[in-house]
Amino acid sequence: MGLGLRADRRRAAWRLGAGVLAVSLGACADPTGNDPNVPDYEPPGTVTNLGGPAACPPAAPSSCPEAPSYVDAIAPLVKRSCLPCHSPGQQAADRDLTSYANFVRLETTDFVQVEACLMPPADAGPDATMSFADRTEMLQWFVCGSPQN
């Protein structure tokens, strides 16, 4: 009976230790962003509401009736809407879009960002804003194979 009692006590102590451990782990503060019940601090000016689907209507054509001119239409749009951030010395210089080759190299990313209305961001300034027509033209150029025309 002495051995059985010791085994029961060890099991009880182990369960108690496991319970204490579970409670103590549960009481630890979650790192920022991991607790859905606690809002994270966001610096002033952070854009958190992008307006939803209504604010970003689909603009990509399903086919290519005619490719917009890179020289006449797309390059000026890139210069106005992208280069204020995506050029040497700017905050997004690691994604340099100052040349056709660089812009086409990041084509998939560029397409997704423009289609989802993530680029240019709302805080890029009024000159960088892309209208629905601007987005449609750039996305049509991508759909047409991004010609250097």
N, C-alpha and C positions, 0 to 999 in steps of 0.2 A: 504494500500500500504506500510505502514511503516514496518509491520510485514514480508511481503513478501520480501522486500528489505533486511532486516536483515538476513533472512534465506538464501537468495542468497549470501550475503556477507560471512556468516558463511560457506556455502558450498565452496565458492571460496577460503576462507582462509584455509579450511581443505584440499582442493586439492593442494594448494600451499605448505602447511606444509607437505603433503604426498610426493609431488614431491621433496622438499628439503631433506626430510629424505631418499628417494630412492637414490638421487644423493650422499648424504653424505655417505650412506652405501656402495655404489658402489665405492667410492673413498678410502675406507679403504683398507689397504694392506692386502692381503691374507696371512695366515700363510704359512710357508715353505711347499711346496709340493702341495698346492691347486691351484695355478695359472699355467695352462698349457702353458702360454705364457712367463713365466719367469723361466729359468733353475735354479734348486736348486744347492746349493754349495755341492760338493762332495769332501771329503778329498782325497789327493793324494794317489794313489794306489788302489782306489775303483774299483772293477771289475764291469763294467756296460754292457759290451757286452760279453755274454756267447757263442757267436758263432752261435747261431741259431740251427735249427734241423740237419743240415749237420754235425755239430760238435758233436752231441750227437745222434748217430744212435740207433734205438731200439735194445735192447739186451735181453729183457725178452722172454724166450721161452713160447710157448703156452701150452706145456704139459711137463710131467716129465718122460723122458726116463730113467734116472738114477740120483739119488741124489748124488751130490758131497759130499765128506766126510767133516764134520764139523772140525774134529780134524786135518786132513791132508791138507785141502784146504781152508776152510772158516776162521778158527781161525787165521792162519798166515796172511791171507789177511786183516782181521779186525785189527790185531796187527800192521801191516805195514801202512794201509791206514786210520784207524779210531782212534786208541788209542793215536796218538800224540796230539789230541785235546779232545777226548772223554774219559778221564780218570781223576781220582782225581788230583786236583791241576792244571789242564789245563783249557783253556778258555771255553770249553764246558763240564765241569765236571758235570753239571746238567743233562746231557744225557750220563751217564757213560755206556760204552760198554765193560767193562773189563771182563764180564762173559757171558756165554751162556744165562743164565736167563735174564740178562739185555738186551742183544742184541735181544732176542726173544720177550721180553716185548715191545720193540719199533719196532717190525717187520714191521708193516705197514708203519711207518714213514721211516724206513731204506730203505725199498723197493722203495718207491716213490722217496726218495732223490737220491738213486743210479741210478734208472731208468732214472730220469730226468737230470743226470750228475751234480747235485747240490752238491753232496758229493762224494768224498772229493772235497773241493773247489780248484780252480786253484792256490790260494795263499798258499795252505797247504804244498807246497814243492814238489820237484821231487820224493822223496821216497814214498810219499803218493799217487801219481797218480795211477789211475786204468786204465789198458788197456781195450780194448773192450772185450778181453778174460776174464779178471778179472771180469768185470761187468757181463758178460754172466754167468760165473760160480756162482757168488753170487746170481744173480737173479734166476738162475735155482734151486739153493738150496732153495730159498724162495718158488718158485713155487712147489717144491717137498714137502713142508710142514715143512721146517726148522728142519730136524731131527738132534738129537744130536748123530751123528754116528762117 
